[in-house]
Amino acid sequence: MNKLDVRGMACPLPVVQVKRALESAQGELHVLLDDGAPRENVKRFAQGRGYQVHEEQLEDGFAFTITGPGVTAAREAIPAPAVAAGPTVMLIGSDRMGDGPEELGRILMKNFIMTLLEMNELPDRIFFVNTGVLLAAEGSEVVETLNELGNRGVEVLSCGICLDFFKKKETLAAGGVTNMFTIAETMLSARSVVRL
């Protein structure tokens, strides 16, 4: 019996920990977690991958028993549809995600970038423009994550004009420097572009 306690962990860690445990677990996985977003996110994650989730309310949260995966193996056996050629590109134009409070936006962007390490399919290139270049400079909380993405084959590139504007070219700590021609050319030939 595999057990995991993700109580007190901030988003996205409960889902990340459950994902890792399910990848290595044999049989049932028992998870202790908090009510609210962790409970909803983990349940949706597991059920979305074909697992059965039995939940029990406790005095200090919830206990999930996750079994399966049921339809996951069948889903994996279906060949993927053919996709257009070209890279998958991510364009990050800010050091924040969304239009709400700045502090929340920075937390969301940090969590998003850190969560990329848990994805099975990564973008081919990540371009940082405008204040997005601050994420790849010294002092950023995601420099280590960006370098790990680079080690996994993701090309991490920051706009040179933007780095100059913010006086960050000398403190670039993840990836390399690029120009707007390369960004435009790559985006126009991309299979898909994800803009944040």
C-alpha positions, -999 to +999 in steps of 0.1 A: +000+000+000+015+034-011+008+064+011+013+101+004+007+131+026+004+164+007-014+184+035-001+219+038+015+220+004+009+249-019-004+246-055+008+229-077+027+206-054-002+183-043-009+174-080+029+171-088+035+147-059+004+126-067+015+124-104+050+112-093+035+087-069+011+073-095+039+069-120+058+047-096+031+031-075+018-004-078-018-009-067-037+016-046-024+050-036-036+066-004-034+104-002-040+127+027-048+162+015-064+195+024-099+206+014-104+232-013-082+235-043-058+206-035-087+182-031-104+194-063-072+195-084-059+161-073-093+145-079-097+161-114-061+151-123-065+115-113-100+110-128-088+128-160-062+100-164-087+072-159-081+065-122-109+058-097-110+081-067-127+072-034-127+100-009-133+101+028-136+133+049-113+135+079-112+159+108-081+176+093-088+173+055-095+144+032-082+109+024-082+097-012-078+061-023-068+062-059-070+030-079-068+022-116-057+035-141-085+017-160-088+035-193-054+050-193-037+020-208-063+018-235-060+055-242-022+052-246-027+024-271-046+046-295-022+062-320-019+100-317-032+119-347-007+134-371+004+169-362+018+196-384+056+200-385+074+228-368+083+236-332+061+242-303+068+277-290+060+294-258+061+332-257+063+347-222+058+385-222+057+392-185+071+381-152+035+378-140+005+357-151-029+373-154-041+408-147-048+407-110-026+416-081+011+417-090+021+394-061-004+368-071+007+371-108+043+364-099+033+334-078+012+320-106+040+325-132+066+309-109+043+279-103+035+276-140+072+275-150+080+250-122+051+228-133+065+225-168+092+201-154+064+177-146+049+177-182+055+147-205+056+170-235+077+202-233+078+231-257+107+232-281+115+269-274+105+294-248+110+331-257+110+357-230+101+393-241+094+425-222+094+420-184+094+382-191+132+385-195+134+392-157+125+355-151+157+344-168+180+369-150+199+365-117+177+368-087+147+351-103+132+322-084+128+301-116+164+303-130+172+268-118+140+255-134+147+272-167+182+257-167+167+223-160+143+228-189+173+237-210+190+205-199+159+186-211+162+201-246+140+232-244+157+262-260+153+291-236+159+325-252+155+361-241+150+392-262+182+412-264+165+446-267+145+438-236+175+427-217+193+459-226+162+480-217+161+465-182+199+465-179+199+427-174+220+414-203+250+409-180+229+391-154+212+367-177+213+334-158+193+310-179+194+303-216+207+327-243+200+359-261+179+362-293+165+389-315+130+398-328+137+384-363+144+350-348+113+352-326+090+363-354+105+337-379+101+309-353+066+318-343+055+320-380+069+285-387+057+270-354+033+241-351+017+259-322+024+291-301+014+294-265+014+330-253+015+340-216 
